[in-house]
Amino acid sequence: MSAPETTLLPAPKRRIHPAWIVAAVAFLALVGAAGFRAAPGVLMVPLQSEFGWSTTVLSAAVSINLVLFGLTAPFAAALMERFGVRIVTSVALVLIGAGSALTVLVNESWQILLTWGLLIGLGTGSMALVFAATIANTWFVKSRGLVIGILTAGSAAGQLVFLPFIAALAQDAGWRQASLLIAAGALAVVPLVLKFLKNSPAEAGVLPYGADAGTVPAAGPGAGPGAAGTAGPGPAGAAGAEEPSRNAAVRALQVLKRASRVRTFWALAAGFAICGATTNGLIGTHFIPSAHDHGMSTTTAAGLLAVVGIFDIVGTIASGWLTDRFNPRILLAVYYQFRGIGLLVLPLLLSATVQPSMIVFVVIYGLDWVATVPPTAAICREVFGADGSVVFGWVFAAHQLGAAAAALAAGAVRDATGHYTYAWFGAAAMCTIAAVISATIRKDTAAKKPAPVPA
């Protein structure tokens, strides 16, 4: 007996396709989740002043956060497949809000490891960049690279929105009020997520944006419950239709097992680990303390990072547009090499006042900040097909492991030498390595049509 013919059709009378509404809510969710990303660099100095904790101790809290941020991502992608993006996203935002709010009660160093590290790490990991890839792959056939770029820019927008206020509050009202601001920002988005963030196009009764009316694509990652019956022919339907109903952890580990056999996976993971080390790990965590070492005020340094956030929005959206049109491997190589040049000259630019050369650095580094995400996600989708979003979750895990290692190592370098210079130089060298690795990634599609793994 043949399956009943699907009735899903595009909505010609709608001015705005529901996919764009989902993308807008996802953008706001990423903005709310990004509040903590700006916090450690701003709050590190006030916490040291009040409690006397070393840079290494606070860097360890950030490292735990970054590790969990990364390792949660592939499981969160599988959970989104199993339970839908709405539930997973809402729980993640609540965890971030709870971790930020509870930080105001800490008085021992181990407690900051639980709030900054455990709670916020789990929450931000579930709202990691894999969330952007999941939304784009589920809701969009056309303009996927652009959408990933826009959603990725949500994290930069969160930094842009929160960072100046966090710095001002930390300096005037105190770091506790700054923590409460972050909590409020995360929790404020939850009602919008519950109301407007649909799990799949099937749930909204439409096709993904840009889908051909004659075919119905697979529900794909993030479709969640209720999307059954929408899977169509091709590799996405083969993997995406069967595995999401299984245990999310098993699904994530099975995808890792398949991906680990492909050389491209390890090349992407290595490059993205260096990406994390040179963004979240170094600049995101230690730029403000390093600028403070050179006599610059915390609010001024925070303002510079906010400018990084502004240009990151431009750079990431532009990178998404470029990814739809050019070889993503070449784009990655160019991005990493430009970042390495910036890090190489950074120690020469830091001073008590903002010089024109520092503005140039901030603009260039901002344009390059997470411009690596759209081409990396595109390669994952190209090579791994229906597994692409979960594979990107594992690649992102490598990103955060690199960030965690760099955050901890840079803190140790600062305590041992009294400055961050060697950390900046080491990161510049790593960027050159990432550029070479990215340029030599092969177009290996051996894993694009994975055979189902028995439960």
C-alpha positions in Angstrom: 0.0 0.0 0.0 1.5 3.3 -1.1 2.0 6.1 1.4 -0.6 8.8 1.2 0.4 11.8 -0.9 1.7 14.7 1.1 -0.3 17.9 1.2 2.6 20.1 2.2 2.7 23.0 -0.2 4.4 26.4 -0.2 2.3 29.2 1.3 2.0 31.6 -1.7 -0.2 34.1 0.1 2.2 34.7 3.0 4.4 37.7 2.7 7.0 36.2 5.0 7.8 32.4 4.9 7.5 30.9 8.4 11.2 29.9 8.0 12.2 33.5 8.4 10.1 33.9 11.6 11.8 30.8 13.0 15.2 32.2 12.0 14.3 35.6 13.7 13.4 33.9 17.0 16.5 31.7 16.8 18.6 34.8 16.3 17.0 36.3 19.5 17.6 33.1 21.4 21.3 33.2 20.4 21.5 36.8 21.5 20.1 35.9 24.9 22.4 32.9 25.2 25.4 35.0 24.2 25.3 37.2 27.3 27.7 35.1 29.3 30.2 34.9 26.4 31.2 38.5 27.1 31.1 38.1 30.9 34.4 36.4 32.0 36.7 39.0 30.5 34.7 41.8 32.1 34.1 40.1 35.5 37.5 38.6 36.0 39.2 41.7 37.4 36.3 42.5 39.9 36.2 38.9 41.1 40.0 39.0 41.6 39.7 42.2 43.6 37.0 41.0 45.9 38.0 37.4 46.5 41.8 37.4 45.7 41.4 34.5 43.3 44.2 34.0 40.7 43.8 34.4 37.0 44.5 30.6 36.7 41.5 29.8 39.0 39.1 31.9 37.1 40.5 30.7 33.8 39.8 27.1 35.0 36.1 28.1 35.5 36.0 29.4 31.9 37.8 26.3 30.7 35.2 24.0 32.3 32.5 26.1 30.7 34.1 25.9 27.3 34.7 22.2 27.5 31.0 21.5 28.4 30.0 24.1 25.8 31.7 22.0 23.2 31.0 18.5 24.4 27.3 19.2 24.9 26.8 20.4 21.3 26.7 17.1 19.4 24.3 15.6 22.0 22.2 18.8 21.9 21.9 18.4 18.1 20.7 14.8 18.6 18.3 15.9 21.3 16.9 18.5 18.9 16.3 15.7 16.5 14.6 13.6 19.1 12.6 16.2 21.1 12.6 19.2 18.8 14.4 22.5 18.9 11.8 24.3 21.0 12.2 22.2 24.2 15.9 21.9 24.0 16.4 25.7 23.4 14.1 26.6 26.3 15.8 24.4 28.8 19.2 25.7 27.6 18.2 29.3 28.2 16.8 28.5 31.7 20.1 26.8 32.6 22.1 29.9 31.4 19.8 32.2 33.4 20.0 30.0 36.5 23.8 29.8 36.3 24.2 33.5 35.9 21.8 34.4 38.7 23.3 31.9 41.2 26.7 33.4 40.6 25.8 36.4 42.8 25.8 33.9 45.8 29.3 32.6 45.4 32.0 33.1 48.0 34.3 30.2 47.3 36.3 29.5 44.2 34.8 26.0 43.7 31.3 27.6 43.5 32.3 29.7 40.5 33.3 26.4 38.8 29.7 25.2 39.3 28.0 28.3 38.1 30.3 29.6 35.4 31.5 26.1 34.5 28.8 23.5 34.9 25.4 25.2 34.6 26.3 27.8 32.1 28.5 25.4 30.2 25.6 22.9 29.7 23.2 25.7 28.8 25.5 27.5 26.3 26.5 24.1 24.8 22.9 23.3 24.0 22.7 26.8 22.4 26.0 26.4 20.5 26.6 27.2 16.9 25.2 23.7 16.0 21.8 25.3 16.8 22.3 27.7 13.9 23.3 24.8 11.6 20.2 22.8 12.7 17.8 25.6 12.0 19.4 26.4 8.6 19.4 22.7 7.5 15.9 22.0 8.7 14.1 25.2 7.5 16.1 26.3 4.5 17.0 24.8 1.1 17.8 28.1 -0.5 20.2 30.6 1.2 21.5 28.2 3.9 24.9 29.7 4.1 23.5 33.2 4.5 21.1 32.0 7.2 23.9 30.3 9.1 25.9 33.5 8.8 23.0 35.6 10.2 22.3 33.2 13.1 26.0 32.9 13.9 26.1 36.7 14.1 23.5 36.4 16.9 26.3 35.4 19.2 28.2 38.5 18.2 25.0 40.6 18.6 24.7 39.2 22.2 28.2 40.3 22.9 27.4 43.7 21.3 24.2 44.1 23.3 25.5 43.0 26.7 29.1 43.8 26.9 29.0 47.6 27.4 26.3 47.3 30.0 28.1 44.4 31.8 31.3 46.5 31.9 29.4 49.6 33.1 27.5 47.7 35.8 30.6 45.8 37.0 32.4 49.1 37.4 29.6 51.2 39.0 26.9 49.0 40.5 29.0 45.9 40.9 29.6 42.5 39.2 26.6 40.9 40.8 24.2 43.3 39.0 26.0 42.4 35.8 25.4 38.7 36.4 21.7 39.4 37.0 21.5 41.3 33.7 22.9 38.2 31.9 20.3 36.0 33.6 17.5 38.4 32.7 18.6 38.5 29.0 18.6 34.7 28.7 15.2 34.2 30.5 13.5 37.0 28.6 13.7 35.0 25.3 12.1 31.8 26.7 8.5 32.9 26.1 9.2 33.8 22.5 10.9 30.4 21.9 7.9 28.5 23.3 5.5 30.4 21.2 7.2 31.0 17.8 10.1 28.5 17.4 8.5 25.7 15.5 10.3 22.3 15.4 9.9 21.7 11.7 8.3 23.0 8.5 5.9 20.1 8.7 4.6 21.4 12.1 3.9 24.8 10.4 2.3 23.0 7.4 4.8 24.3 4.8 7.9 23.3 2.9 11.3 24.5 3.8 12.1 27.9 2.3 13.3 27.4 -1.3 12.1 23.8 -1.5 10.7 22.6 -4.8 6.9 22.2 -4.6 7.2 18.9 -6.5 9.3 17.2 -3.9 9.2 17.0 -0.1 12.7 17.0 1.5 13.6 15.0 4.5 12.5 16.3 7.9 16.2 16.5 8.7 18.0 17.4 11.9 15.9 19.4 14.3 12.6 18.3 13.0 11.7 16.7 16.2 8.6 14.8 16.9 5.7 15.1 14.6 7.8 15.4 11.5 7.5 11.7 10.6 6.2 11.1 7.1 8.0 14.0 5.6 11.1 12.2 4.6 11.8 11.9 1.0 14.3 10.1 -1.1 18.0 10.6 -0.9 20.7 10.4 1.7 19.0 12.9 4.1 15.9 10.7 4.2 17.9 7.5 4.7 19.6 8.7 7.9 17.4 11.4 9.1 14.2 9.4 9.0 15.3 6.5 11.1 17.8 7.6 13.7 16.2 10.6 15.4 13.8 8.4 17.3 16.6 6.6 19.0 18.4 7.6 22.1 20.1 11.0 21.4 23.4 10.0 23.0 23.6 6.8 20.9 22.7 8.8 17.8 25.5 11.3 18.5 28.1 8.6 19.2 27.1 6.6 16.1 27.6 9.7 14.0 31.0 10.3 15.6 32.0 6.7 14.8 31.1 7.2 11.2 32.7 10.6 10.9 35.9 9.6 12.6 36.7 7.3 9.6 36.8 10.3 7.3 39.9 12.4 7.0 37.9 15.6 6.4 36.4 15.3 9.8 39.8 15.5 11.5 40.9 18.3 9.3 37.8 20.4 10.2 38.1 19.5 13.9 41.8 20.5 14.0 41.1 23.8 12.3 38.1 24.6 14.4 40.0 23.8 17.6 42.5 26.5 16.6 39.5 28.8 15.8 38.2 28.4 19.3 41.6 28.9 20.9 42.0 32.2 19.1 38.5 33.6 19.7 36.7 32.4 22.9 39.8 31.1 24.5 42.2 34.0 24.1 40.5 37.2 22.9 37.1 36.6 24.4 38.6 35.6 27.8 41.9 37.5 28.1 41.7 40.6 25.9 40.2 42.8 28.6 42.6 41.6 31.4 45.5 42.0 29.0 44.5 45.5 28.1 44.1 46.3 31.8 47.7 45.2 32.3 48.7 47.9 29.8 46.8 50.6 31.7 43.6 50.6 29.7 40.3 50.9 31.6 37.9 47.9 31.7 35.1 49.9 30.1 37.3 51.0 27.2 38.6 47.5 26.6 35.0 46.2 26.7 34.0 48.9 24.2 36.7 47.6 21.8 35.3 44.1 22.1 31.8 45.5 21.5 33.2 46.9 18.2 34.5 43.4 17.5 31.0 42.3 17.9 29.6 44.9 15.5 32.0 43.9 12.7 31.6 40.2 13.5 27.9 40.6 12.5 29.0 42.1 9.1 31.8 39.6 8.6 29.8 36.5 9.4 26.8 37.4 7.3 29.2 38.2 4.4 31.0 34.9 5.0 27.6 33.1 4.7 27.0 34.9 1.4 30.5 34.0 0.1 30.0 30.4 1.2 27.0 30.1 -1.1 29.2 31.1 -4.0 32.9 30.1 -3.4 35.0 27.2 -2.3 34.6 27.0 1.5 38.0 25.5 1.9 39.8 28.5 0.4 37.6 30.8 2.5 38.7 29.1 5.7 42.4 29.3 4.7 42.1 33.0 4.1 40.2 33.7 7.3 42.7 31.8 9.5 45.7 33.4 7.9 44.4 37.0 8.4 43.6 36.1 12.0 47.1 34.9 12.6 48.6 38.2 11.2 46.3 40.2 13.6 47.4 38.2 16.6 51.1 38.5 15.7 50.9 42.3 15.9 48.5 42.6 18.8 51.2 42.8 21.6 52.6 45.9 19.8 49.2 47.6 19.7 48.1 47.3 23.4 48.6 50.5 25.4 46.8 52.7 27.9 45.0 54.6 25.2 43.2 53.5 22.0 45.4 54.2 19.0 44.3 54.2 15.4 46.2 50.9 14.8 44.1 49.3 17.6 41.0 50.3 15.8 42.3 48.7 12.6 43.0 45.5 14.5 39.5 45.5 16.1 37.8 46.0 12.7 39.8 43.2 11.0 39.5 40.8 13.9 35.8 41.5 14.1 35.2 40.7 10.5 37.1 37.4 10.9 35.8 36.5 14.4 33.4 33.6 13.5 33.4 34.0 9.7 34.8 30.4 9.8 31.4 29.0 10.8 29.4 29.1 7.5 32.1 27.4 5.4 32.8 24.8 8.1 29.1 24.0 8.4 28.8 23.9 4.6 31.7 21.3 4.3 30.0 19.2 7.0 26.7 19.2 5.1 28.5 18.5 1.8 30.5 15.6 3.1 28.3 14.0 5.7 24.8 14.6 4.3 22.0 14.0 6.8 24.6 13.6 9.6 25.9 17.0 8.9 24.4 18.9 11.8 25.5 16.3 14.4 29.0 16.1 12.8 29.2 19.9 13.0 28.3 19.5 16.7 31.4 17.3 17.1 33.6 19.7 15.1 32.3 22.5 17.3 33.2 20.4 20.4 36.8 20.5 19.1 36.4 24.3 18.8 35.5 24.6 22.4 38.2 22.1 23.6 40.7 24.3 21.8 39.1 27.4 23.5 39.3 25.8 26.9 42.9 24.8 26.5 43.8 28.3 25.3 41.9 30.0 28.1 43.7 28.0 30.8 47.1 28.1 29.1 46.9 31.9 28.7 46.0 32.4 32.3 48.9 30.3 33.4 51.2 32.2 31.0 50.0 35.5 32.6 50.6 34.2 36.1 54.1 32.9 35.2 55.4 35.8 33.1 53.3 38.8 34.1 52.1 39.3 30.6 50.2 37.6 27.7 52.8 38.2 24.9 53.8 34.5 24.4 50.2 33.5 24.3 49.5 35.9 21.4 52.5 34.7 19.5 51.7 31.1 20.0 48.1 31.7 18.8 49.4 33.4 15.6 51.5 30.4 14.8 48.5 28.1 15.3 46.5 30.1 12.8 49.0 29.5 10.1 48.7 25.8 10.7 44.9 26.0 10.5 45.2 27.9 7.2 47.4 25.1 5.7 45.1 22.4 7.0 42.0 24.1 5.6 43.4 24.7 2.2 44.3 21.0 1.8 40.9 19.5 2.9 39.8 17.0 0.3 36.4 16.8 -1.3 35.8 13.4 0.3 32.1 12.4 0.2 32.6 8.8 1.2 30.4 9.3 4.3 27.6 11.2 2.7 25.3 8.2 2.4 25.8 6.4 5.7 24.5 3.0 6.2 22.0 2.7 9.1 23.7 1.4 12.3 21.7 -1.3 14.1 20.3 -0.1 17.4 
